[in-house]
Amino acid sequence: MSALEQEIIEKVHLLEPAAKQRVLETLTLDIQSVFDYEAWWAEVEVLQASIRARLGDGETVGALSLLDELREEES
């Protein structure tokens, strides 16, 4: 562990619980802000392939059709 990491940990221990929570939330957001576009796109392609396999290559489902179906299910 680096000296900086150790210092941060020591400082966090000095904080009140509410302040620790805010610091943790800030760090979590910072870590999550890194977006892996390639991994996301790979997931999209897998999902598209799954949908095509269920519907067939020539079939598509439009957004309005999906919304209508969701509205029908809610009724």
PyMOL Python script that loads the backbone (N, CA, C, O; Angstrom):
from pymol import cmd

cmd.read_pdbstr("""\
ATOM      1  N   MET A   1       0.855  -1.172   0.000  1.00  0.00           N
ATOM      2  CA  MET A   1       0.000   0.000   0.000  1.00  0.00           C
ATOM      3  C   MET A   1       0.900   1.233   0.000  1.00  0.00           C
ATOM      4  O   MET A   1       1.884   1.309   0.735  1.00  0.00           O
ATOM      5  N   SER A   2       0.535   2.192  -0.841  1.00  0.00           N
ATOM      6  CA  SER A   2       1.349   3.398  -0.936  1.00  0.00           C
ATOM      7  C   SER A   2       1.115   4.309   0.262  1.00  0.00           C
ATOM      8  O   SER A   2       0.144   4.154   1.003  1.00  0.00           O
ATOM      9  N   ALA A   3       2.021   5.256   0.434  1.00  0.00           N
ATOM     10  CA  ALA A   3       1.890   6.215   1.528  1.00  0.00           C
ATOM     11  C   ALA A   3       0.612   7.043   1.359  1.00  0.00           C
ATOM     12  O   ALA A   3      -0.061   7.355   2.341  1.00  0.00           O
ATOM     13  N   LEU A   4       0.288   7.391   0.139  1.00  0.00           N
ATOM     14  CA  LEU A   4      -0.919   8.167  -0.119  1.00  0.00           C
ATOM     15  C   LEU A   4      -2.168   7.374   0.262  1.00  0.00           C
ATOM     16  O   LEU A   4      -3.080   7.905   0.896  1.00  0.00           O
ATOM     17  N   GLU A   5      -2.201   6.105  -0.130  1.00  0.00           N
ATOM     18  CA  GLU A   5      -3.343   5.259   0.232  1.00  0.00           C
ATOM     19  C   GLU A   5      -3.492   5.157   1.749  1.00  0.00           C
ATOM     20  O   GLU A   5      -4.596   5.262   2.283  1.00  0.00           O
ATOM     21  N   GLN A   6      -2.370   4.950   2.432  1.00  0.00           N
ATOM     22  CA  GLN A   6      -2.399   4.847   3.889  1.00  0.00           C
ATOM     23  C   GLN A   6      -2.896   6.146   4.521  1.00  0.00           C
ATOM     24  O   GLN A   6      -3.680   6.122   5.470  1.00  0.00           O
ATOM     25  N   GLU A   7      -2.440   7.271   3.993  1.00  0.00           N
ATOM     26  CA  GLU A   7      -2.866   8.570   4.523  1.00  0.00           C
ATOM     27  C   GLU A   7      -4.369   8.780   4.315  1.00  0.00           C
ATOM     28  O   GLU A   7      -5.058   9.277   5.206  1.00  0.00           O
ATOM     29  N   ILE A   8      -4.863   8.406   3.158  1.00  0.00           N
ATOM     30  CA  ILE A   8      -6.297   8.549   2.878  1.00  0.00           C
ATOM     31  C   ILE A   8      -7.103   7.700   3.855  1.00  0.00           C
ATOM     32  O   ILE A   8      -8.099   8.165   4.407  1.00  0.00           O
ATOM     33  N   ILE A   9      -6.680   6.473   4.066  1.00  0.00           N
ATOM     34  CA  ILE A   9      -7.388   5.585   4.989  1.00  0.00           C
ATOM     35  C   ILE A   9      -7.386   6.170   6.399  1.00  0.00           C
ATOM     36  O   ILE A   9      -8.411   6.161   7.081  1.00  0.00           O
ATOM     37  N   GLU A  10      -6.244   6.675   6.829  1.00  0.00           N
ATOM     38  CA  GLU A  10      -6.160   7.285   8.162  1.00  0.00           C
ATOM     39  C   GLU A  10      -7.095   8.481   8.279  1.00  0.00           C
ATOM     40  O   GLU A  10      -7.758   8.650   9.301  1.00  0.00           O
ATOM     41  N   LYS A  11      -7.153   9.310   7.243  1.00  0.00           N
ATOM     42  CA  LYS A  11      -8.030  10.489   7.265  1.00  0.00           C
ATOM     43  C   LYS A  11      -9.497  10.088   7.279  1.00  0.00           C
ATOM     44  O   LYS A  11     -10.304  10.715   7.964  1.00  0.00           O
ATOM     45  N   VAL A  12      -9.848   9.053   6.533  1.00  0.00           N
ATOM     46  CA  VAL A  12     -11.231   8.598   6.492  1.00  0.00           C
ATOM     47  C   VAL A  12     -11.655   8.104   7.874  1.00  0.00           C
ATOM     48  O   VAL A  12     -12.792   8.325   8.292  1.00  0.00           O
ATOM     49  N   HIS A  13     -10.745   7.437   8.579  1.00  0.00           N
ATOM     50  CA  HIS A  13     -11.059   6.948   9.921  1.00  0.00           C
ATOM     51  C   HIS A  13     -11.386   8.089  10.881  1.00  0.00           C
ATOM     52  O   HIS A  13     -12.093   7.881  11.867  1.00  0.00           O
ATOM     53  N   LEU A  14     -10.886   9.281  10.608  1.00  0.00           N
ATOM     54  CA  LEU A  14     -11.142  10.430  11.473  1.00  0.00           C
ATOM     55  C   LEU A  14     -12.511  11.061  11.241  1.00  0.00           C
ATOM     56  O   LEU A  14     -12.971  11.855  12.061  1.00  0.00           O
ATOM     57  N   LEU A  15     -13.155  10.722  10.152  1.00  0.00           N
ATOM     58  CA  LEU A  15     -14.426  11.349   9.792  1.00  0.00           C
ATOM     59  C   LEU A  15     -15.598  10.792  10.594  1.00  0.00           C
ATOM     60  O   LEU A  15     -15.573   9.659  11.076  1.00  0.00           O
ATOM     61  N   GLU A  16     -16.615  11.625  10.718  1.00  0.00           N
ATOM     62  CA  GLU A  16     -17.880  11.199  11.310  1.00  0.00           C
ATOM     63  C   GLU A  16     -18.560  10.232  10.334  1.00  0.00           C
ATOM     64  O   GLU A  16     -18.249  10.252   9.143  1.00  0.00           O
ATOM     65  N   PRO A  17     -19.469   9.396  10.807  1.00  0.00           N
ATOM     66  CA  PRO A  17     -20.124   8.419   9.925  1.00  0.00           C
ATOM     67  C   PRO A  17     -20.796   9.040   8.696  1.00  0.00           C
ATOM     68  O   PRO A  17     -20.691   8.485   7.602  1.00  0.00           O
ATOM     69  N   ALA A  18     -21.483  10.177   8.850  1.00  0.00           N
ATOM     70  CA  ALA A  18     -22.145  10.805   7.696  1.00  0.00           C
ATOM     71  C   ALA A  18     -21.119  11.276   6.668  1.00  0.00           C
ATOM     72  O   ALA A  18     -21.343  11.160   5.463  1.00  0.00           O
ATOM     73  N   ALA A  19     -20.008  11.800   7.142  1.00  0.00           N
ATOM     74  CA  ALA A  19     -18.953  12.262   6.237  1.00  0.00           C
ATOM     75  C   ALA A  19     -18.302  11.070   5.533  1.00  0.00           C
ATOM     76  O   ALA A  19     -17.971  11.145   4.349  1.00  0.00           O
ATOM     77  N   LYS A  20     -18.123   9.973   6.268  1.00  0.00           N
ATOM     78  CA  LYS A  20     -17.569   8.766   5.649  1.00  0.00           C
ATOM     79  C   LYS A  20     -18.480   8.286   4.515  1.00  0.00           C
ATOM     80  O   LYS A  20     -18.006   7.878   3.454  1.00  0.00           O
ATOM     81  N   GLN A  21     -19.784   8.342   4.755  1.00  0.00           N
ATOM     82  CA  GLN A  21     -20.751   7.919   3.743  1.00  0.00           C
ATOM     83  C   GLN A  21     -20.653   8.793   2.498  1.00  0.00           C
ATOM     84  O   GLN A  21     -20.679   8.288   1.376  1.00  0.00           O
ATOM     85  N   ARG A  22     -20.541  10.100   2.699  1.00  0.00           N
ATOM     86  CA  ARG A  22     -20.424  11.013   1.543  1.00  0.00           C
ATOM     87  C   ARG A  22     -19.149  10.733   0.758  1.00  0.00           C
ATOM     88  O   ARG A  22     -19.160  10.736  -0.473  1.00  0.00           O
ATOM     89  N   VAL A  23     -18.054  10.491   1.468  1.00  0.00           N
ATOM     90  CA  VAL A  23     -16.777  10.188   0.803  1.00  0.00           C
ATOM     91  C   VAL A  23     -16.899   8.889   0.018  1.00  0.00           C
ATOM     92  O   VAL A  23     -16.447   8.804  -1.124  1.00  0.00           O
ATOM     93  N   LEU A  24     -17.509   7.882   0.627  1.00  0.00           N
ATOM     94  CA  LEU A  24     -17.694   6.598  -0.045  1.00  0.00           C
ATOM     95  C   LEU A  24     -18.547   6.751  -1.298  1.00  0.00           C
ATOM     96  O   LEU A  24     -18.228   6.178  -2.340  1.00  0.00           O
ATOM     97  N   GLU A  25     -19.629   7.522  -1.202  1.00  0.00           N
ATOM     98  CA  GLU A  25     -20.484   7.749  -2.368  1.00  0.00           C
ATOM     99  C   GLU A  25     -19.727   8.464  -3.479  1.00  0.00           C
ATOM    100  O   GLU A  25     -19.868   8.128  -4.655  1.00  0.00           O
ATOM    101  N   THR A  26     -18.924   9.452  -3.098  1.00  0.00           N
ATOM    102  CA  THR A  26     -18.136  10.192  -4.087  1.00  0.00           C
ATOM    103  C   THR A  26     -17.135   9.272  -4.773  1.00  0.00           C
ATOM    104  O   THR A  26     -16.985   9.311  -5.994  1.00  0.00           O
ATOM    105  N   LEU A  27     -16.453   8.449  -3.994  1.00  0.00           N
ATOM    106  CA  LEU A  27     -15.479   7.520  -4.577  1.00  0.00           C
ATOM    107  C   LEU A  27     -16.151   6.489  -5.468  1.00  0.00           C
ATOM    108  O   LEU A  27     -15.621   6.130  -6.520  1.00  0.00           O
ATOM    109  N   THR A  28     -17.312   6.014  -5.051  1.00  0.00           N
ATOM    110  CA  THR A  28     -18.050   5.043  -5.853  1.00  0.00           C
ATOM    111  C   THR A  28     -18.448   5.638  -7.191  1.00  0.00           C
ATOM    112  O   THR A  28     -18.310   4.987  -8.227  1.00  0.00           O
ATOM    113  N   LEU A  29     -18.941   6.868  -7.178  1.00  0.00           N
ATOM    114  CA  LEU A  29     -19.314   7.529  -8.429  1.00  0.00           C
ATOM    115  C   LEU A  29     -18.101   7.725  -9.325  1.00  0.00           C
ATOM    116  O   LEU A  29     -18.187   7.569 -10.543  1.00  0.00           O
ATOM    117  N   ASP A  30     -16.973   8.068  -8.718  1.00  0.00           N
ATOM    118  CA  ASP A  30     -15.750   8.283  -9.484  1.00  0.00           C
ATOM    119  C   ASP A  30     -15.302   6.995 -10.155  1.00  0.00           C
ATOM    120  O   ASP A  30     -14.884   7.005 -11.313  1.00  0.00           O
ATOM    121  N   ILE A  31     -15.386   5.900  -9.437  1.00  0.00           N
ATOM    122  CA  ILE A  31     -14.970   4.607  -9.986  1.00  0.00           C
ATOM    123  C   ILE A  31     -15.915   4.173 -11.093  1.00  0.00           C
ATOM    124  O   ILE A  31     -15.477   3.635 -12.110  1.00  0.00           O
ATOM    125  N   GLN A  32     -17.212   4.404 -10.904  1.00  0.00           N
ATOM    126  CA  GLN A  32     -18.200   3.980 -11.884  1.00  0.00           C
ATOM    127  C   GLN A  32     -18.228   4.875 -13.115  1.00  0.00           C
ATOM    128  O   GLN A  32     -18.829   4.509 -14.125  1.00  0.00           O
ATOM    129  N   SER A  33     -17.597   6.031 -13.052  1.00  0.00           N
ATOM    130  CA  SER A  33     -17.668   6.955 -14.177  1.00  0.00           C
ATOM    131  C   SER A  33     -16.842   6.490 -15.371  1.00  0.00           C
ATOM    132  O   SER A  33     -17.012   7.003 -16.477  1.00  0.00           O
ATOM    133  N   VAL A  34     -15.958   5.531 -15.162  1.00  0.00           N
ATOM    134  CA  VAL A  34     -15.174   4.997 -16.270  1.00  0.00           C
ATOM    135  C   VAL A  34     -16.090   4.069 -17.068  1.00  0.00           C
ATOM    136  O   VAL A  34     -16.589   3.075 -16.539  1.00  0.00           O
ATOM    137  N   PHE A  35     -16.302   4.392 -18.315  1.00  0.00           N
ATOM    138  CA  PHE A  35     -17.221   3.632 -19.156  1.00  0.00           C
ATOM    139  C   PHE A  35     -16.439   2.839 -20.182  1.00  0.00           C
ATOM    140  O   PHE A  35     -15.669   3.399 -20.962  1.00  0.00           O
ATOM    141  N   ASP A  36     -16.639   1.545 -20.176  1.00  0.00           N
ATOM    142  CA  ASP A  36     -15.971   0.658 -21.121  1.00  0.00           C
ATOM    143  C   ASP A  36     -16.882   0.466 -22.331  1.00  0.00           C
ATOM    144  O   ASP A  36     -17.748  -0.409 -22.337  1.00  0.00           O
ATOM    145  N   TYR A  37     -16.676   1.295 -23.352  1.00  0.00           N
ATOM    146  CA  TYR A  37     -17.519   1.266 -24.538  1.00  0.00           C
ATOM    147  C   TYR A  37     -17.458  -0.079 -25.249  1.00  0.00           C
ATOM    148  O   TYR A  37     -18.483  -0.585 -25.707  1.00  0.00           O
ATOM    149  N   GLU A  38     -16.283  -0.655 -25.343  1.00  0.00           N
ATOM    150  CA  GLU A  38     -16.137  -1.928 -26.061  1.00  0.00           C
ATOM    151  C   GLU A  38     -16.912  -3.048 -25.369  1.00  0.00           C
ATOM    152  O   GLU A  38     -17.555  -3.857 -26.037  1.00  0.00           O
ATOM    153  N   ALA A  39     -16.858  -3.103 -24.045  1.00  0.00           N
ATOM    154  CA  ALA A  39     -17.605  -4.128 -23.311  1.00  0.00           C
ATOM    155  C   ALA A  39     -19.102  -3.896 -23.465  1.00  0.00           C
ATOM    156  O   ALA A  39     -19.866  -4.845 -23.640  1.00  0.00           O
ATOM    157  N   TRP A  40     -19.523  -2.631 -23.401  1.00  0.00           N
ATOM    158  CA  TRP A  40     -20.933  -2.308 -23.567  1.00  0.00           C
ATOM    159  C   TRP A  40     -21.418  -2.732 -24.950  1.00  0.00           C
ATOM    160  O   TRP A  40     -22.482  -3.338 -25.078  1.00  0.00           O
ATOM    161  N   TRP A  41     -20.645  -2.418 -25.975  1.00  0.00           N
ATOM    162  CA  TRP A  41     -21.042  -2.766 -27.334  1.00  0.00           C
ATOM    163  C   TRP A  41     -21.098  -4.278 -27.521  1.00  0.00           C
ATOM    164  O   TRP A  41     -21.972  -4.782 -28.226  1.00  0.00           O
ATOM    165  N   ALA A  42     -20.178  -5.002 -26.899  1.00  0.00           N
ATOM    166  CA  ALA A  42     -20.200  -6.462 -26.979  1.00  0.00           C
ATOM    167  C   ALA A  42     -21.487  -7.005 -26.355  1.00  0.00           C
ATOM    168  O   ALA A  42     -22.079  -7.946 -26.884  1.00  0.00           O
ATOM    169  N   GLU A  43     -21.927  -6.422 -25.235  1.00  0.00           N
ATOM    170  CA  GLU A  43     -23.183  -6.836 -24.610  1.00  0.00           C
ATOM    171  C   GLU A  43     -24.373  -6.530 -25.514  1.00  0.00           C
ATOM    172  O   GLU A  43     -25.308  -7.326 -25.602  1.00  0.00           O
ATOM    173  N   VAL A  44     -24.341  -5.387 -26.182  1.00  0.00           N
ATOM    174  CA  VAL A  44     -25.417  -5.023 -27.099  1.00  0.00           C
ATOM    175  C   VAL A  44     -25.494  -6.027 -28.235  1.00  0.00           C
ATOM    176  O   VAL A  44     -26.583  -6.463 -28.607  1.00  0.00           O
ATOM    177  N   GLU A  45     -24.355  -6.393 -28.786  1.00  0.00           N
ATOM    178  CA  GLU A  45     -24.349  -7.350 -29.892  1.00  0.00           C
ATOM    179  C   GLU A  45     -24.866  -8.718 -29.457  1.00  0.00           C
ATOM    180  O   GLU A  45     -25.572  -9.376 -30.221  1.00  0.00           O
ATOM    181  N   VAL A  46     -24.532  -9.156 -28.254  1.00  0.00           N
ATOM    182  CA  VAL A  46     -25.040 -10.424 -27.738  1.00  0.00           C
ATOM    183  C   VAL A  46     -26.553 -10.350 -27.588  1.00  0.00           C
ATOM    184  O   VAL A  46     -27.260 -11.292 -27.945  1.00  0.00           O
ATOM    185  N   LEU A  47     -27.050  -9.244 -27.066  1.00  0.00           N
ATOM    186  CA  LEU A  47     -28.489  -9.059 -26.909  1.00  0.00           C
ATOM    187  C   LEU A  47     -29.189  -9.045 -28.265  1.00  0.00           C
ATOM    188  O   LEU A  47     -30.240  -9.666 -28.429  1.00  0.00           O
ATOM    189  N   GLN A  48     -28.608  -8.335 -29.243  1.00  0.00           N
ATOM    190  CA  GLN A  48     -29.190  -8.302 -30.580  1.00  0.00           C
ATOM    191  C   GLN A  48     -29.235  -9.697 -31.192  1.00  0.00           C
ATOM    192  O   GLN A  48     -30.227 -10.074 -31.815  1.00  0.00           O
ATOM    193  N   ALA A  49     -28.175 -10.452 -31.015  1.00  0.00           N
ATOM    194  CA  ALA A  49     -28.142 -11.811 -31.563  1.00  0.00           C
ATOM    195  C   ALA A  49     -29.212 -12.678 -30.907  1.00  0.00           C
ATOM    196  O   ALA A  49     -29.850 -13.494 -31.572  1.00  0.00           O
ATOM    197  N   SER A  50     -29.404 -12.503 -29.627  1.00  0.00           N
ATOM    198  CA  SER A  50     -30.431 -13.252 -28.906  1.00  0.00           C
ATOM    199  C   SER A  50     -31.827 -12.903 -29.417  1.00  0.00           C
ATOM    200  O   SER A  50     -32.662 -13.790 -29.602  1.00  0.00           O
ATOM    201  N   ILE A  51     -32.078 -11.634 -29.643  1.00  0.00           N
ATOM    202  CA  ILE A  51     -33.383 -11.193 -30.155  1.00  0.00           C
ATOM    203  C   ILE A  51     -33.601 -11.729 -31.569  1.00  0.00           C
ATOM    204  O   ILE A  51     -34.688 -12.210 -31.891  1.00  0.00           O
ATOM    205  N   ARG A  52     -32.567 -11.645 -32.414  1.00  0.00           N
ATOM    206  CA  ARG A  52     -32.692 -12.161 -33.785  1.00  0.00           C
ATOM    207  C   ARG A  52     -32.960 -13.658 -33.786  1.00  0.00           C
ATOM    208  O   ARG A  52     -33.729 -14.154 -34.610  1.00  0.00           O
ATOM    209  N   ALA A  53     -32.331 -14.376 -32.868  1.00  0.00           N
ATOM    210  CA  ALA A  53     -32.531 -15.822 -32.798  1.00  0.00           C
ATOM    211  C   ALA A  53     -33.972 -16.144 -32.426  1.00  0.00           C
ATOM    212  O   ALA A  53     -34.534 -17.119 -32.925  1.00  0.00           O
ATOM    213  N   ARG A  54     -34.571 -15.348 -31.565  1.00  0.00           N
ATOM    214  CA  ARG A  54     -35.957 -15.595 -31.161  1.00  0.00           C
ATOM    215  C   ARG A  54     -36.950 -15.146 -32.218  1.00  0.00           C
ATOM    216  O   ARG A  54     -37.957 -15.818 -32.438  1.00  0.00           O
ATOM    217  N   LEU A  55     -36.686 -14.015 -32.883  1.00  0.00           N
ATOM    218  CA  LEU A  55     -37.635 -13.448 -33.839  1.00  0.00           C
ATOM    219  C   LEU A  55     -37.410 -13.919 -35.267  1.00  0.00           C
ATOM    220  O   LEU A  55     -38.353 -13.992 -36.055  1.00  0.00           O
ATOM    221  N   GLY A  56     -36.187 -14.233 -35.599  1.00  0.00           N
ATOM    222  CA  GLY A  56     -35.834 -14.533 -36.979  1.00  0.00           C
ATOM    223  C   GLY A  56     -35.108 -13.332 -37.568  1.00  0.00           C
ATOM    224  O   GLY A  56     -35.287 -12.203 -37.113  1.00  0.00           O
ATOM    225  N   ASP A  57     -34.297 -13.581 -38.573  1.00  0.00           N
ATOM    226  CA  ASP A  57     -33.464 -12.516 -39.141  1.00  0.00           C
ATOM    227  C   ASP A  57     -34.257 -11.387 -39.770  1.00  0.00           C
ATOM    228  O   ASP A  57     -33.848 -10.229 -39.680  1.00  0.00           O
ATOM    229  N   GLY A  58     -35.382 -11.692 -40.406  1.00  0.00           N
ATOM    230  CA  GLY A  58     -36.122 -10.668 -41.130  1.00  0.00           C
ATOM    231  C   GLY A  58     -37.098  -9.878 -40.276  1.00  0.00           C
ATOM    232  O   GLY A  58     -37.687  -8.908 -40.753  1.00  0.00           O
ATOM    233  N   GLU A  59     -37.281 -10.272 -39.027  1.00  0.00           N
ATOM    234  CA  GLU A  59     -38.284  -9.632 -38.172  1.00  0.00           C
ATOM    235  C   GLU A  59     -37.651  -8.534 -37.315  1.00  0.00           C
ATOM    236  O   GLU A  59     -36.498  -8.630 -36.894  1.00  0.00           O
ATOM    237  N   THR A  60     -38.429  -7.511 -37.079  1.00  0.00           N
ATOM    238  CA  THR A  60     -37.992  -6.446 -36.171  1.00  0.00           C
ATOM    239  C   THR A  60     -39.149  -6.077 -35.250  1.00  0.00           C
ATOM    240  O   THR A  60     -40.312  -6.353 -35.543  1.00  0.00           O
ATOM    241  N   VAL A  61     -38.810  -5.460 -34.153  1.00  0.00           N
ATOM    242  CA  VAL A  61     -39.804  -4.966 -33.213  1.00  0.00           C
ATOM    243  C   VAL A  61     -39.513  -3.488 -33.008  1.00  0.00           C
ATOM    244  O   VAL A  61     -38.421  -3.107 -32.585  1.00  0.00           O
ATOM    245  N   GLY A  62     -40.502  -2.665 -33.313  1.00  0.00           N
ATOM    246  CA  GLY A  62     -40.312  -1.234 -33.144  1.00  0.00           C
ATOM    247  C   GLY A  62     -40.566  -0.801 -31.713  1.00  0.00           C
ATOM    248  O   GLY A  62     -41.211  -1.505 -30.936  1.00  0.00           O
ATOM    249  N   ALA A  63     -40.054   0.358 -31.386  1.00  0.00           N
ATOM    250  CA  ALA A  63     -40.220   0.893 -30.033  1.00  0.00           C
ATOM    251  C   ALA A  63     -41.687   1.124 -29.700  1.00  0.00           C
ATOM    252  O   ALA A  63     -42.114   0.881 -28.572  1.00  0.00           O
ATOM    253  N   LEU A  64     -42.456   1.589 -30.671  1.00  0.00           N
ATOM    254  CA  LEU A  64     -43.878   1.826 -30.408  1.00  0.00           C
ATOM    255  C   LEU A  64     -44.619   0.524 -30.128  1.00  0.00           C
ATOM    256  O   LEU A  64     -45.512   0.487 -29.281  1.00  0.00           O
ATOM    257  N   SER A  65     -44.259  -0.529 -30.825  1.00  0.00           N
ATOM    258  CA  SER A  65     -44.876  -1.829 -30.567  1.00  0.00           C
ATOM    259  C   SER A  65     -44.567  -2.305 -29.163  1.00  0.00           C
ATOM    260  O   SER A  65     -45.436  -2.841 -28.475  1.00  0.00           O
ATOM    261  N   LEU A  66     -43.332  -2.109 -28.741  1.00  0.00           N
ATOM    262  CA  LEU A  66     -42.952  -2.500 -27.389  1.00  0.00           C
ATOM    263  C   LEU A  66     -43.714  -1.685 -26.350  1.00  0.00           C
ATOM    264  O   LEU A  66     -44.169  -2.233 -25.346  1.00  0.00           O
ATOM    265  N   LEU A  67     -43.858  -0.376 -26.580  1.00  0.00           N
ATOM    266  CA  LEU A  67     -44.611   0.466 -25.655  1.00  0.00           C
ATOM    267  C   LEU A  67     -46.069   0.040 -25.583  1.00  0.00           C
ATOM    268  O   LEU A  67     -46.645  -0.028 -24.497  1.00  0.00           O
ATOM    269  N   ASP A  68     -46.668  -0.248 -26.733  1.00  0.00           N
ATOM    270  CA  ASP A  68     -48.054  -0.714 -26.751  1.00  0.00           C
ATOM    271  C   ASP A  68     -48.209  -2.007 -25.962  1.00  0.00           C
ATOM    272  O   ASP A  68     -49.168  -2.179 -25.210  1.00  0.00           O
ATOM    273  N   GLU A  69     -47.266  -2.902 -26.140  1.00  0.00           N
ATOM    274  CA  GLU A  69     -47.321  -4.176 -25.428  1.00  0.00           C
ATOM    275  C   GLU A  69     -47.200  -3.964 -23.924  1.00  0.00           C
ATOM    276  O   GLU A  69     -47.917  -4.593 -23.146  1.00  0.00           O
ATOM    277  N   LEU A  70     -46.290  -3.077 -23.512  1.00  0.00           N
ATOM    278  CA  LEU A  70     -46.145  -2.784 -22.087  1.00  0.00           C
ATOM    279  C   LEU A  70     -47.410  -2.157 -21.522  1.00  0.00           C
ATOM    280  O   LEU A  70     -47.822  -2.488 -20.410  1.00  0.00           O
ATOM    281  N   ARG A  71     -48.030  -1.257 -22.274  1.00  0.00           N
ATOM    282  CA  ARG A  71     -49.263  -0.631 -21.814  1.00  0.00           C
ATOM    283  C   ARG A  71     -50.373  -1.677 -21.655  1.00  0.00           C
ATOM    284  O   ARG A  71     -51.142  -1.631 -20.695  1.00  0.00           O
ATOM    285  N   GLU A  72     -50.449  -2.607 -22.590  1.00  0.00           N
ATOM    286  CA  GLU A  72     -51.460  -3.672 -22.507  1.00  0.00           C
ATOM    287  C   GLU A  72     -51.234  -4.538 -21.277  1.00  0.00           C
ATOM    288  O   GLU A  72     -52.194  -4.931 -20.614  1.00  0.00           O
ATOM    289  N   GLU A  73     -49.986  -4.840 -20.966  1.00  0.00           N
ATOM    290  CA  GLU A  73     -49.688  -5.663 -19.813  1.00  0.00           C
ATOM    291  C   GLU A  73     -50.034  -4.951 -18.505  1.00  0.00           C
ATOM    292  O   GLU A  73     -50.413  -5.593 -17.526  1.00  0.00           O
ATOM    293  N   GLU A  74     -49.903  -3.625 -18.492  1.00  0.00           N
ATOM    294  CA  GLU A  74     -50.200  -2.837 -17.291  1.00  0.00           C
ATOM    295  C   GLU A  74     -51.691  -2.705 -17.046  1.00  0.00           C
ATOM    296  O   GLU A  74     -52.123  -2.493 -15.913  1.00  0.00           O
ATOM    297  N   SER A  75     -52.485  -2.831 -18.114  1.00  0.00           N
ATOM    298  CA  SER A  75     -53.942  -2.656 -17.988  1.00  0.00           C
ATOM    299  C   SER A  75     -54.607  -3.809 -17.307  1.00  0.00           C
ATOM    300  O   SER A  75     -55.826  -3.802 -17.131  1.00  0.00           O
TER     301      SER A  75
END
""", "prot")
cmd.dss("prot")
cmd.show_as("cartoon", "prot")
cmd.util.cbc("prot")
cmd.orient("prot")
